[in-house]
Amino acid sequence: MEPSWQKVKLVKIEATASPLWNLAIDYVPGSRLLRITMVDKDENKANVATTWSPVSGTNCGPDGLTTSATKSGLLTGGALYGALIGKLGGSSADVPDASSPLAPYGTKRVFAVGSHCVISVANADAGPLFLAMNDAPSAFAQHSGALHILLEEYAT
């Protein structure tokens, strides 16, 4: 049976976020499904960009780019370079802890979003939702563009 999705909000996610992570929702309670979808229209039904740029002259969509570049240094190795990624919990300034390769974000949940994602939010995962482009923190100044993201929930 298809869940009965409830719109939470439509957000604009800047590629040049400062700090690194864009706050999308102040608090996502546990025991629900969260659907995150890139859209091509803003709240006024005007067309919006569906690509952003990790570096000048290179555009990509929220699913990222397949490159031969190493994934070391990216916010998460669990998504392609340039992809839209999410994080439940923590703060807008979180970076991976290289000294803890098995849990680089500790108890925070980091995941690939891409153009469409549905995740189950357990009680232990409750917290703020952050979104960002997957890249090395030192490269964020080179980013440009923004994506519009629809956030929906279904209480389980």
Secondary structure, 3 states (H helix, E strand, C coil): CCCCCEEEEEEEEECCCCCCCEEEEEEECCCEEEEEEEECECCCCCECCCCEEEECCEEECCCCECCCCCCCCCCCCCCCECCEEEEECCCCCCCCCCCCCCCCCCCCEEEECCCEEEEEECHHHCEEEEEEECCCHHHHHHCECEEEEEEEEEEC
